[in-house]
Amino acid sequence: MTMNIPRMPAPCPPYRALLWDNDGVLVDTEQWYFQATREVLAEVEIDLTEALYFEHFLASANGVSQLAAARGFSETEIARLRKKRDERYEHHLKHQPLPIPGVLETLRALRPHFTMGIVTSSRRIHFETIHQRTGFLKYFDFAITSDDCENCKPAPDPYLQAIVRSGFPAANCLAIEDAPRGLVAARAAGLDCWIVPTSLSRHADFSSATRILSGVTEVASLLLRSAQELRCV
């Protein structure tokens, strides 16, 4: 005799807050930061390849300082290079295309259902320049930049601060990242983390990620489809 056992519904997705990285996830600025840094370092005969950029900027936060110090540059010279890089990057932010296809539609779809914050290693001045052009900030409840934390990613500090700002425990927050140091920071803060790789990070080891997506629009399709099926939204 076959018994029809009723299927119990799966639990609703636990996420109530979405914590978004900025560069490479919401806006296509990583390429311009890479280009500005490469151009400035080339002037002092340092060849910044994509592999070196990944190692020093996306996998860690060593950046210009370690690359230049290893070649004997003084702190004063390094500060001058960093300032020149930042000025060139700011110029790119004001004049180059920034939007990533599908981001605006994704934010519109998710905004009614989730608390949302931005957690970025960008300086506040660059962050504001970017979003004066995008109009994205109206979809977010808060933003945490490098100016707001003593330690940036891969330290968990920015995400720990974001969890508090969200009003939810870590179990109810989801980080959305594109690079290893962001993933490390999110996981160290006790967060699930979905990865949307870019051309600069696509070969990285993301084995500790909760999900690896093919594009940002999957964030909305996965979260909203699951919620609708379970009648959670």
N, C-alpha and C positions, 0 to 999 in steps of 0.2 A: 504494500500500500504506500502510495506516494503522498507525503504530507506537504502542503503548501505553507511554508514558513514565511511570514511577512518579513520583507527586507527593512531593516532599520535604516533611517536616513543617516548619511555620514555627517559628522559634526560640521558646523559652519566654519568657514575660514576664520582664523583667529585675528586677522589683521584689522585694526581700526585706525591706524596711522601709517602713512607712507612717507618715508624719509628719503628724499631724492638727492643724489649727487648732482652737481651742476654741469661741469665741463665734460663733454663727451656723452652725457646722458640727456640733458635738457637742451644743450646748445653745442654746436660744432665749433668749439673754441680751442680744443686741444691741439688741433693742427696749427692754429695761429700762434699758440704759445711755443710749440715746437719750432716753428719757422722763425719767430723772433729770437729765440734762444740760439738757434743754429746760426743765424746771420751774425749775431753779436760775437759769438765764440769763434766764428770763422775769421773775424777781424784780428784775433790774437792767435790764429793758427791752431785752433782746437776744432777737430772735425767731429761734430755731433751727429752721429748716425742714428737711425731709428732704434737700433739695438741699445746704444748707449742711453738714449732718451728714455727708453722703457726701463732700463736698469736704475737710472738715477732719479727719474721723475714719476714713473708710474708704479714701479715695484717698491720704491722707497722714497724718502723725502730728502735725499742728499743734494740733488740739484746742482746749480752752478758752483756752489761753494766747494764741494769735494772735487769736481772736475778741474776747477781752476787752481785750487790749493795743491793738488797732486802735480801740477806743472810749475809750482813755485811762485804763484801769484800771492801778493800780500793781501791782508784783509781790506786795505784801502782800495787796491786794484779790483778785488772781487766785488766790493760795494759799488764801484764805478760801473763794472760790467752788468751787475744786477739792475742798477738804475737805468742804464741805457737799454737793456732788454725790456724792462717794464714800460719805458716810454714807447718803444717800438710795438710792443704788444698792445698797449692802449690805442695806438694808431690803427692797428688791425681791427680791434674791437669796434672802432667807430666807423670803419669803411668796408670791411669784408662781410660776406654773408654769414649769418650765425645760426638760423633755424635748422633743426633736424626734422625731416619730414615725419609727420604723424604725432609730434609732441603736443601741439596745440589741441588737436582732437582728443588725444589721450587725457590731457589735463581736464578738458571740459567734461569728459565722460565720468571721470573719477571724482571730481570736486564735490558733487552733492552727497557722496557716500563715505568719504574719508577725511580725517584731519590730515593735512599735508604740510611738510616742511622741507626746506632745502638745507643740506649739510655739505659744505664745500670748503676746500682748501684755498679757494681764491681769496685775494685781498678784497676788503669791502669796496675800495675804489673801483676795482675792475668789475666786481659783481654788479655794482650799480650802473656802470657804463653799459654792460651787457644787457641788463633788463630794462634800461630806458628804451631800448630798441625792440625788445621782444613783447612786452606787455604781459609776461607770464606771472608776475608777482601777485596779481589779483586772485590767482588760484591757490595761493599758499597762505598758511596761518603764521608762519615764521620762517626766518632764514638765519643760519649760523655760518659765519665766515671764519677765516683764519684770524681775523682781528678779535674774535670773541673767545678764543681758546689759547691757553698757554702752549699746549701741544697739539699739533695738527695730525691728520692721518699719516701714518698707520696707527698712531695712538688712538685709543677708544674715546678720548675726551670729547670730541665734537658730537659723537653719537650718544654718549652718556648725557650730555647736556640736552640734546634733541629729545631723548626719551622723556626727560623731565618736562620739557616745554610742551610735548604732545599731550601730557595728562594721562597717558596709558603706560602700563608696564611693558617691559621689553618684549614679552611674549605676544603682545598685541601690536607690535610695530614691525614694519618691513622696510629694510634698506634696499635701495636700487642703485647699483654701482656699475662701473665699466672697467675698473683697474684693480690690480692686486692690492695696493695699499689701502684702498677703500674697503675692499672685502675683508682684509685683516682687521681694520678698525671696527667694522660692523660686527664681525664675529666676536671680537674681544669685548664688545659691549653687550654681548648676549643676544644679538639680533639674527633673525633669518635674513638672508641677502640674496636677491636676484641680480644676475649679471647680464648686462647688455654689452657685449664686446664691441670695440671699435677696431678700425684698421691697425691702430697702434698697439692694441692689447689682445688681439685675436689669438695669439699663440701662447698666451699666459696659462699658467696652471690655476684653474678655477675649481679644482676638485672639492674645495670646502664650501662652495656656493650651494644655496638651497635649490636654485634653478639657474640654468643658462638659457637665455632667450635669443631669438634671432633678430629681434627688433623691439623698439620701445612700445609699439602698439600692442604687443602681446601682453603687456602689463594689464591694460584695461580689459582685453578680451578674456584673459584667464581669471582675473578677480571678479569681474562682473558676471561672467558666465557661470562660474561656480556659485556665486551668491544667488543668482536668479534660480538656478536649479534647486538650490537648498532653501529658497525663499528667505534669504538673509538680508537682502537690501531693501 
